[in-house]
Amino acid sequence: MDEGKLREQEHRGIRAKALLENDLLLGAFESIETALLDAWRNSNASETDGREDAWRSIQLLKNLRECLDRHVITGKDAGKELLRIQDKSKLRKVLNV
């Protein structure tokens, strides 16, 4: 993978980490999840569609968090690869290769 793509992944990971540490976003996730769980728990037995909608929405929220987590991990891996490339380049300069 080229350095440009690695830098893009690293930057995306940094931004995803910032989102996952953002109090406003975390509060929004929590509020939405609480509201959905309350709607699910307080639904009547006949409200199958409503419960399924709440469950699907909870799953979507979970998937969003997981997607951001994957960007963080990919960004960290890209950063490590960039360091490896830089170290390899420095070594070549020292050895005049």
N, C-alpha and C positions, 0 to 999 in steps of 0.2 A: 504494500500500500504506500502511496506517495505521501510525502510530508504534508502537503496541503490538506489532504483528506484527514490525516491524523490530527493536524491542528484544529480542523473543523470539529472533529469528534471530541477532542479535548475541551474546546470552548463550549460545545453543546453540553458536555458533562458538567462543566463548571456552572453553566446557567441552570441546568436541571437541579443541581445541588442547592443553588441559591433559592430556587422555588420551593424545594422540599424543606428548607430551613426558614421560609418566610412565614411569620406568625399569622398574617392575614389569610394566606392560602391554607395553612394548616387548620385555622379556625373555620374556614369555609368548608373544608373536607369534613371536619368533625360535625359541624352543624347540619350539613346535608345528610351525612350518614345517620345521625341521630334522628332527624326528621323521617328518613326512609324506614329506619328500624321501628320507630313509633307507629308509623302508618301500617307497617306490616303486622306488628304485634296487636294493634287495636282494630284490625280489620275483622269483619264478620266472616263466618265460614262461607257465606254465599259470595263474597267478594274475591273470587279467585283471580280475576283479571288484575285487580288492584294489587293483590299480594305478589303476583308474578311480575308486574311492572316495578314494584318496589325492589324485589329481589334482583331483577335485571339491572336496575339503576345502581344498586349496591355493587354488583359485579363490575359494572362500567367504572365506577369510582375506584374500585380496587385495581382494575386494569390500568387506569390512568396513573395511579401511584406506581405500579410495577413498571410501566413504561418509563417514567421519570427515573426510577431506580436503575433500570437498564442503561439509560443514557449516562448516569453517573458512573456506573461500572465501566462502560465502554470508554468514557472519557478518561478515566484513570488508567485503563489499559493503554489507550492511545498516548497518554503522557509518558508512561513507562517506555513505550516503543520509541517515542521521540528522544528520550534521554539515551536509550541504547544506540540509536542512530548517531546522535551527537557524540557520544563517547567513542564510537567506532570511527567517526570522522576525525576526531582529535587524535586518536591513535595512529591513523593513517598519516596525518600531518607530522607527527613526531617521528614516525618511521620512514617518512618521505616515500610512501607507497602510492 
